[in-house]
C-alpha cells in the first residue's frame, strides 16, 4: 500500500487539529473496540547499548540528504510549515530486526531532521507523535514550524523517526488494501474475530510486510532500543525526547531501559504505566464518555443542537442516530457506505480538541438529515486518508505493535471486557454482542512489554509530564500516575484537548522550552490554561 499524506487543512487551528487527527487519534476507537490484554511479565533483560554485536549500529553515521516528496506533501498548506518541510534533511537508520541476533537481518528506519537555527546548538529533540503507528518523519516539520522563533528550534535539531513498521521505514506493516480500509473491515474485525480470521490476519500482515519475523519484533521495547541507536547516530551523548500519547509509553520504557542515557523527557498526554491493558482501555473509554458529555453540554447551549437541549439525554439521542447505521448504513456523496463505526470514529476524532466541537455538531446535524459526509470527513482525517483514497499504514502498525505490547485475553475475558467497555462509553455501544476471540492470539510472538512497566527506575534525571484535565483519551489521572511513577514534575493544563505541547499556548510552550533548553522544571503544582 502506498503511504500518502492525510488531507490538508488551512490555517493554524486546522494545523493543530490535523496532527491530532491523522497522527495520534488513530489509536482511540480501535482501543475502545477491544484492543486489550491481560497482565504480562516484564522481560528479564534490559537495554544495554554496549552489548556485544551492537557496535556496528551504535557507531553508524547518518547520511542525511534530500527527503521523500511526501515529507512536504503531507503537510498542511501553511507557508511556515511547508518551509520547514522543504528545509528538512532525511536519512535511514539501520537496526537489527532481532536484538538477540544482532548479526542477522536488518531493517531501515526513516529519519527526518530540521537543523537548529542558531550557532549554540545543544543537540537533538527526538519526537514521537503517538499511535502507536503515527509517523514522526512528517510530524517533525510541523513541530519545527510551530516552535519557530523560540529557543528550542534555535538550540536543537528537531528530529522525527518512523518506528519500525511505520510510515517510511522499511519494511512498513501492510495488512489491508485501501478498498478494505474504506469498508472499515479492520475495525469491524475487532468486534467479529473468529479463530479463522485471527489466523488469517497474521498471514495477511506477513504477506504485506515481508515476513513473520518482522511482525514478531515490532514492540515498544525493540523501538526503545532503536531509539538509543538513533541517539548515538545523532552524536548525542544523552537523549532529549518529546513524546505525545503513546509516545509517553515509548519515553517511559526508554527511561526504564536506558536511564543513564536520558537528558530530558517531555511526556504529554500520558499512558498510565501502572494499569493493565484492560484497565487502560476502560480508562480511555471513560475519558471519551466524559469528553462526549462535555461536548453535549456545549451543544445544548447552541441553536438547534441535534442532541436536544438537555445534555443528560445526549447519549440516548446520539445512540438513536448511530445504532440504526449498524444494519442500515448511509451512502455518502462519494458512494461510500457509512455505518456505525465510521460515524462513531468521526465523533471521536472531533473530541480530540474542543476547537473541533462545532464540526461534530455540524456532522450530527447532517447525520440527522440522512447525510453522513461531514462525519465521514472527520473519520478520513482520523485515519490519514488522502483525497485520492489512499491511506497511511498507521492502523496496521497500531494493530501489530499492540499485539506485542498488550497481553492476551481468553474468550471469557474478552466478552467481559467488551461489556465493561460498552458500560464505560455508552455513546459508542453498537448494541451487538462483544467479541470472544482475541485478534492477536496467533501473532508470531508473545507480548514483550510487561505490565506494569517503568517502575522503580534508578538514576533517572528529572522528567516533565504534561497532562490536560479534559484529555479525552489519556485522562488526567494517567498523567498524575505517570508523574508519580517516574518521580517527575507534573504540569497540569486546564483544557479539553489531547496533547498540548505544540498547542502554541504561551504558558505551555514556555514551560517546555525552559525544561528542554535549561533543564529548568516548573514549580510544584504548576498549571496552564488553554
C-alpha positions, 0 to 999 in steps of 0.5 A: 500500500502506498503511504500518502499524506492525510488531507490538508487543512488551512490555517493554524487551528486546522494545523493543530487539529490535523496532527491530532487527527491523522497522527495520534487519534488513530489509536482511540476507537480501535482501543475502545473496540477491544484492543486489550490484554491481560497482565504480562511479565516484564522481560528479564533483560534490559537495554544495554547499548554496549552489548556485544554485536551492537557496535556496528549500529551504535557507531553508524553515521547518518547520511542525511540528504534530500527527503521523500516528496511526501515529507512536504506533501503531507503537510498542511498548506501553511507557508511556515510549515511547508518551509520547514518541510522543504528545509528538512534533511532525511536519512535511514537508520539501520537496526537489527530486526532481532536484538538477540541476533544482532548479526542477522537481518536488518531493517531501515528506519526513516529519519527526518531532521530540521537543523537548529537555527542558531550557532549554540546548538545543544543537540537533538529533540527526538519526537514521537507523535503517538499511535502507536503507528503515527509517523514522526518523519512528517510530524517533525516539520510541523513541530519545527514550524510551530516552535519557530522563533523560540529557543528550542528550534534555535538550540536543537535539531528537531528530529522525527523517526518512523518506528519500525513498521511505520510510515517510511521505514522499511519494511512498513506493516501492510495488512489491508488494501485501501478498498478494505480500509474504506469498508472499515473491515479492520475495525469491524474485525475487532468486534467479529474475530473468529479463530479463522480470521485471527489466523488469517490476519497474521498471514495477511500482515506477513504477506504485506510486510515481508515476513513473520519475523518482522511482525514478531519484533515490532514492540515498544521495547525493540523501538526503545532500543532503536531509539538509543541507536538513533541517539548515538547516530545523532552524536548525542551523548544523552537523549532529549525526547518529546513524546505525545500519547503513546509516545509517553509509553515509548519515553517511559520504557526508554527511561526504564531501559536506558536511564543513564542515557536520558537528558530530558523527557517531555511526556504529554498526554500520558499512558498510565504505566501502572494499569493493565491493558484492560484497565487502560482501555476502560480508562480511555473509554471513560475519558471519551464518555466524559469528553462526549458529555462535555461536548453535549453540554456545549451543544445544548447551549447552541441553536438547534443542537441535534442532541436536544437541549438537555445534555443528560439525554445526549447519549440516548439521542446520539445512540438513536442516530448511530445504532440504526447505521449498524444494519442500515448504513448511509451512502455518502456523496462519494458512494461510500457506505457509512455505518456505525463505526465510521460515524462513531470514529468521526465523533471521536476524532472531533473530541480530540480538541474542543476547537473541533466541537462545532464540526461534530455538531455540524456532522450530527446535524447532517447525520440527522438529515440522512447525510453522513459526509461531514462525519465521514470527513472527520473519520478520513482525517482520523485515519490519514486518508488522502483525497485520492483514497489512499491511506497511511499504514498507521492502523496496521502498525497500531494493530501489530505493535499492540499485539506485542505490547498488550497481553492476551485475553481468553474468550471469557475475558474478552466478552467481559471486557467488551461489556465493561467497555460498552458500560464505560462509553455508552455513546459508542455501544453498537448494541451487538454482542462483544467479541470472544476471540482475541485478534492477536492470539496467533501473532508470531510472538508473545507480548514483550512489554510487561505490565506494569512497566517503568517502575522503580527506575534508578538514576533517572534525571528529572522528567516533565509530564504534561497532562490536560484535565479534559484529555479525552483519551489519556485522562488526567489521572494517567498523567498524575500516575505517570508523574508519580511513577517516574518521580517527575514534575507534573504540569497540569493544563486546564483544557479539553484537548489531547496533547498540548505541547505544540498547542502554541499556548504561551504558558505551555510552550514556555514551560517546555522550552525552559525544561528542554533548553535549561533543564529548568522544571516548573514549580510544584503544582504548576498549571496552564490554561488553554 
